[in-house]
Amino acid sequence: MKSAVVKRSVVLSGHRTSVSLEDTFWLALREIARNRGVSVSGLVGQVDGSREHVNLSSALRLYVFEQFRRPVGAAPNPTGTATSRVSEPV
């Protein structure tokens, strides 16, 4: 399965910026945003505000991964930061 990287514009703090992500991640961000009742730009802004030392595209991929990785019924992680680390090899 091949997912092309797509560049899209979002508004962060009143400024337009471009973010490059694979289609799969854009679809996941839309789903998360819809479930939370926020816009994709709003969700991207939350992740942007909490990231530390990674670029925005990487922060968004990690955020999506973390949201789908958490156990069913667990509270969502609104900050966009990882809540746990994998401690054993996969």
C-alpha positions in Angstrom: 0.0 0.0 0.0 1.5 3.3 -1.0 0.4 6.6 0.5 1.7 9.7 -1.2 3.0 12.6 0.8 0.5 15.5 0.5 1.3 19.1 1.4 -1.6 21.0 2.8 -2.0 24.5 4.3 -3.2 25.0 7.8 -3.7 28.2 9.9 -1.7 28.3 13.1 -1.9 31.4 15.3 -3.3 33.4 12.4 -0.6 32.4 10.0 -0.8 30.0 7.1 1.8 27.2 7.1 2.2 24.1 5.0 2.5 20.6 6.4 3.5 17.6 4.4 2.0 14.3 5.6 0.9 11.0 3.9 -2.8 10.7 3.1 -3.2 8.2 5.9 -2.2 10.7 8.5 -4.4 13.4 7.1 -7.4 11.0 7.2 -6.5 10.1 10.8 -6.1 13.8 11.8 -9.6 14.5 10.3 -11.1 11.6 12.3 -9.5 12.6 15.6 -10.6 16.3 15.0 -14.1 15.2 14.2 -14.3 13.0 17.3 -13.2 15.9 19.4 -15.4 18.5 17.8 -12.5 20.7 16.6 -11.1 21.7 13.2 -8.1 20.0 11.8 -6.3 23.4 12.1 -7.3 23.6 15.7 -5.9 20.1 16.4 -2.7 20.8 14.5 -2.4 24.0 16.6 -2.7 22.0 19.8 0.0 19.6 18.7 2.2 22.5 17.5 1.9 24.2 20.8 3.1 21.1 22.7 5.9 19.9 20.5 9.4 20.2 21.7 12.3 19.3 19.4 10.7 17.8 16.3 9.4 19.4 13.1 5.6 19.8 12.9 5.1 16.9 10.4 7.0 14.5 12.6 5.1 15.7 15.7 1.8 15.1 13.9 2.8 11.6 12.9 3.8 10.8 16.4 0.6 12.3 17.8 -1.6 10.2 15.4 0.4 7.1 16.3 0.0 7.7 20.0 -3.8 8.3 19.7 -4.4 5.1 17.9 -2.0 3.2 20.1 -3.7 4.0 23.4 -6.0 1.4 24.9 -9.7 1.4 24.0 -11.5 3.6 26.6 -8.4 5.4 27.7 -8.7 9.2 27.9 -7.3 11.0 24.8 -3.9 12.7 25.2 -4.8 16.4 24.4 -1.3 17.7 24.5 0.0 15.7 21.5 3.0 14.4 23.5 3.8 10.8 24.0 2.3 9.3 27.2 4.6 6.3 27.3 7.6 4.8 25.8 8.0 1.3 24.4 10.2 -0.5 26.9 10.7 -3.8 25.2 11.7 -4.6 21.6 9.0 -5.1 19.1 
